[in-house]
């Protein structure tokens, strides 16, 4: 009888361990499972979003891991640039160098490197830091058809007429909410005309960010931008350009004009170090509320290194 009870207790213990293991396996599977391509059991039941466009959980269709997935999506965005400073990791030396070149040396900045290296994320964080310092920042993503008048008219529209040396705060145009763009010719205009307008800027500074500059297929646009850098630098205008794009060197991004070399700083964005990648993982852990084991961290570093 005692032996029989002992066997029953042993089998019950093994059964409980199996149930726990099954629950743990289900938890892992549910958390990381991809949406199934198989048809639903019932033909009228179709897949649904588990969270709303306002990033709120749809309680009717969500499961117990929906909130965790939402935090993971926010923490790690490999298909999108980083726009939140709290999620930005590494690149501190590059960011420090970029800020110093703009603030201390009044240089124009050329940021280049391979595709996907983190240039756009760097520009977003740099722009945020500049706005905190009360710079006016105009961000533009270039395309194949980008041209000078369209691109820089949009930049001029960011500058209220309040900052024009010829208009006071009580001027009719200022009170009407006019901008520097209202003073440009309605048709096209040259780099010199834009530079002369910006020479009247006072009381603030403007940073014009031109991202994905390599996408521009117009040699004329590139020459006009290079000429503008020369004009702005020669007249000590309170406007600086930050140009970024894919390239092995700056000649691939901007026209080769020797006279502007002393007016620009070229920064090649390097690969992240192991420590910078670990910092990125740590930032993601904090945001997602998950902890990566040492083995997982080592695997991430190995994969990230190619």
C-alpha positions in Angstrom: 0.0 0.0 0.0 2.8 2.4 0.9 4.7 1.5 -2.2 1.5 2.1 -4.3 1.0 5.5 -2.8 4.6 6.4 -3.5 4.3 5.6 -7.2 1.1 7.6 -7.4 2.8 10.7 -5.9 5.8 10.2 -8.2 3.5 10.1 -11.3 1.5 13.1 -10.1 4.8 15.1 -9.6 6.0 14.2 -13.1 2.6 15.1 -14.6 2.7 18.6 -12.9 6.3 19.2 -14.3 5.1 18.3 -17.8 2.1 20.7 -17.5 4.4 23.5 -16.3 6.8 22.8 -19.2 3.9 22.8 -21.7 2.7 26.1 -20.3 6.1 27.7 -20.7 6.5 26.4 -24.2 3.1 27.8 -25.1 4.1 31.1 -23.6 7.2 31.4 -25.7 5.3 30.3 -28.8 2.5 32.7 -28.3 4.8 35.6 -27.7 7.0 35.2 -30.7 4.6 33.4 -33.1 4.2 35.0 -36.6 0.7 35.4 -38.1 -0.4 32.2 -39.7 -1.0 32.1 -43.4 -3.4 29.1 -43.0 -7.1 29.9 -43.4 -9.0 30.4 -40.2 -11.0 27.5 -38.7 -14.2 29.3 -39.6 -14.4 30.9 -43.0 -16.0 34.1 -41.7 -13.3 34.8 -39.0 -10.5 36.9 -40.5 -7.3 38.2 -38.9 -7.6 41.5 -37.0 -5.3 44.1 -35.6 -4.7 43.6 -31.9 -4.0 47.3 -31.2 -5.5 50.5 -32.4 -3.9 53.3 -34.4 -3.7 55.3 -31.2 -1.5 52.5 -29.8 -4.2 51.2 -27.4 -5.0 47.6 -26.9 -8.2 46.3 -28.5 -9.4 44.3 -25.6 -11.9 42.3 -27.7 -9.2 40.9 -30.0 -6.0 41.2 -28.0 -4.2 38.4 -26.2 -2.2 38.5 -23.0 1.0 39.3 -24.9 -0.3 42.2 -27.0 1.1 44.9 -24.6 4.5 43.2 -24.6 4.5 43.2 -28.4 3.6 46.8 -28.5 6.5 47.7 -26.2 8.8 45.6 -28.3 7.7 47.4 -31.5 8.3 50.7 -29.8 11.7 49.7 -28.4 13.2 48.1 -31.6 12.4 49.6 -35.0 14.9 48.1 -37.4 12.9 49.3 -40.5 12.6 52.9 -39.3 15.1 55.5 -38.0 15.3 56.4 -34.3 13.4 59.6 -33.5 13.3 59.3 -29.7 16.4 60.4 -27.8 15.7 57.9 -25.1 16.0 55.1 -27.6 19.2 56.4 -29.2 22.3 54.5 -28.3 25.9 54.9 -29.3 27.2 57.5 -31.7 28.0 59.9 -28.9 31.4 60.8 -30.3 29.9 61.4 -33.8 27.1 63.5 -32.3 29.4 65.5 -30.2 31.6 66.2 -33.2 28.6 67.3 -35.2 27.3 69.6 -32.6 30.8 71.1 -32.0 31.2 71.8 -35.8 27.9 73.6 -36.0 28.1 75.5 -32.7 31.8 76.3 -32.2 33.2 76.3 -35.7 30.1 77.5 -37.6 30.9 74.9 -40.3 28.5 73.1 -42.7 28.3 69.4 -42.1 28.5 66.5 -44.6 27.5 63.1 -43.1 28.1 60.0 -45.3 28.5 56.3 -45.0 27.0 53.0 -46.2 23.2 52.5 -46.4 21.5 51.5 -43.2 24.4 52.6 -41.0 22.3 55.1 -38.9 22.7 58.4 -40.7 19.0 59.4 -40.6 18.7 58.5 -36.9 21.7 60.6 -36.2 20.2 63.5 -38.1 16.9 63.3 -36.1 18.7 63.4 -32.8 20.9 66.2 -34.0 17.9 68.2 -35.1 16.2 67.6 -31.8 19.2 68.9 -29.9 19.3 72.0 -32.1 15.6 72.7 -31.6 16.2 72.5 -27.8 18.9 75.2 -28.3 16.2 77.3 -30.1 17.7 76.9 -33.6 15.1 76.9 -36.4 15.6 73.5 -38.1 14.2 72.5 -41.5 14.4 68.8 -42.3 14.0 67.7 -45.9 14.4 64.3 -47.5 15.7 64.6 -51.0 14.4 62.7 -54.0 15.4 62.1 -57.6 13.5 65.3 -58.8 14.6 67.6 -56.0 15.5 71.1 -57.2 16.9 74.2 -55.6 13.9 76.6 -55.6 11.4 74.1 -54.2 13.7 72.8 -51.5 14.9 76.1 -50.2 11.6 77.9 -50.5 10.3 75.3 -48.0 13.2 76.1 -45.7 12.6 79.9 -46.0 8.9 79.2 -45.0 10.2 78.0 -41.6 11.6 81.5 -40.7 9.1 84.0 -39.4 9.5 87.5 -40.8 10.1 88.6 -37.2 13.7 87.5 -37.6 14.3 89.8 -40.7 16.4 92.8 -40.0 14.1 95.1 -42.0 10.9 94.1 -40.2 10.1 94.9 -36.6 7.7 92.9 -34.4 4.9 95.3 -35.0 5.2 95.5 -38.8 2.1 94.6 -40.7 3.7 91.7 -42.5 5.1 90.3 -39.2 1.7 90.4 -37.5 0.2 88.8 -40.5 2.4 85.8 -40.0 4.6 86.2 -43.1 7.8 84.3 -43.5 11.1 84.7 -45.4 9.5 82.6 -48.3 7.1 85.5 -49.0 10.1 87.7 -49.9 11.5 85.3 -52.5 10.6 85.6 -56.2 7.4 83.7 -57.2 9.3 81.9 -59.9 12.8 80.4 -59.6 15.6 81.9 -57.7 19.4 81.4 -57.5 21.6 80.4 -54.6 22.9 84.0 -54.5 19.3 85.4 -54.1 18.6 82.9 -51.3 21.9 83.7 -49.6 21.3 87.5 -49.8 17.9 87.0 -48.2 19.3 84.8 -45.4 22.0 87.5 -44.8 19.2 89.6 -43.3 18.5 86.9 -40.6 18.9 88.1 -37.1 18.1 86.9 -33.6 18.2 83.2 -34.4 20.0 80.6 -36.5 18.7 78.2 -39.1 19.9 74.7 -39.8 18.8 73.1 -43.1 19.0 69.3 -43.1 19.1 67.7 -46.5 18.9 63.9 -45.9 19.3 61.3 -48.7 21.1 63.8 -50.8 22.5 60.9 -52.9 19.1 60.3 -54.3 19.2 63.6 -56.2 19.9 63.0 -59.9 20.3 66.6 -60.8 24.0 67.8 -61.2 22.6 71.4 -61.2 20.9 70.9 -57.8 24.2 69.6 -56.3 26.2 72.5 -57.8 23.6 75.1 -56.5 23.9 73.6 -53.0 27.7 73.7 -53.1 27.5 77.3 -54.4 25.2 78.2 -51.5 27.6 76.8 -49.0 30.3 79.1 -50.4 28.0 82.2 -50.3 26.7 81.5 -46.8 30.2 81.0 -45.5 31.8 84.1 -47.2 29.1 86.3 -45.7 29.0 84.7 -42.3 25.3 84.1 -42.6 23.4 82.6 -39.7 22.4 79.6 -41.8 24.2 76.2 -41.9 23.6 73.1 -44.0 23.7 69.5 -42.8 23.9 67.2 -45.8 23.7 63.4 -45.5 23.7 60.5 -47.9 25.1 57.2 -49.0 28.7 57.5 -50.3 32.2 56.4 -49.9 33.5 60.0 -49.7 32.1 63.6 -49.9 32.8 63.9 -53.6 30.1 61.4 -54.3 27.6 63.6 -52.5 28.5 67.2 -53.4 30.1 68.9 -56.3 33.9 69.1 -56.0 34.5 72.8 -55.3 37.9 73.2 -53.6 37.0 76.7 -52.2 34.4 75.2 -49.8 36.7 72.7 -48.2 37.5 74.9 -45.3 33.8 75.6 -44.8 32.7 72.0 -44.3 33.3 69.1 -42.0 32.9 65.6 -43.5 31.9 62.9 -41.0 31.8 59.3 -42.0 29.5 57.3 -39.7 31.3 54.2 -38.6 30.0 50.8 -37.6 28.8 50.6 -34.0 31.1 49.1 -31.5 30.1 46.0 -29.4 29.6 48.3 -26.4 27.3 50.6 -28.4 25.3 47.7 -29.6 24.9 46.5 -26.0 23.8 50.0 -25.0 21.2 49.7 -27.7 20.0 46.4 -26.3 19.9 47.8 -22.8 17.8 50.8 -23.9 15.4 48.3 -25.6 15.2 46.2 -22.4 14.2 49.2 -20.4 11.5 50.3 -22.8 10.1 46.8 -23.4 10.3 45.5 -19.8 12.2 42.4 -20.9 15.7 41.1 -20.0 18.0 39.5 -22.5 20.2 36.7 -21.1 24.0 36.7 -21.7 23.7 34.1 -24.4 21.1 36.1 -26.3 23.3 39.3 -26.1 26.3 37.4 -27.5 24.2 36.1 -30.3 22.9 39.6 -31.1 26.5 40.9 -31.2 27.5 38.1 -33.5 24.6 38.7 -35.9 25.0 42.4 -35.9 28.6 42.1 -36.8 27.7 40.4 -40.1 
